[in-house]
Amino acid sequence: MDCTFKTEHGNFNYRVGVIITNGRKILMARNPNEERAFYYSVGGRVRFGESLTKAALRELKEETGIDCEIDRLAAIHENFFTDDGGVFFHEVSCFFTVKPNDKLLQIPNGHTTDGGPCGEYLEWINLDNSGGVTIYPDFYRIVDFEKDREIKHFISRE
């Protein structure tokens, strides 16, 4: 069971994200069935009783098909937003970097696995040349997670 629940005020999600970089490129997911075009980090909801690192490794395997090792906790993101249906969300996500892995770096644009939503695919986004692309979380644009080893804390309110 995913660590998510509904309240009279909205929904709560407990999530993990995996930061996969190659220089200033970052591997992101996209669901072409969404009305608005946007990219988001590899990851998903933590399951009840699952550690954060196990959740991150599970989501990474589901979305890429590749087994990896976690490097470190890199960021905590508190996200408050209202979805397209008018539902308010309070979301807490922990983002991890992974140890360098040649298989990850060789994932081609358009890569799909059976783990994600129907039609979801992966794409490398060049952060230095992505002005017209919407990505979540947007802090990827300002932090170089390969160089900055400090755990970051972000709060987003839409």
Secondary structure, DSSP 8 states (H G I E B T S, - for coil): -BSEEEETTEEEEEEEEEE-EETTEEEEEE-TTSSS--EEEEEEE-BTT--HHHHHHHHHHHHHS----EEEEEEEEEEEEE-TTS-EEEEEEEEEEE---HHHHT--TTB--SSSSTT-EEEEEEGGG-TT--EESGGGGT--TTT--S-EEEEEE-
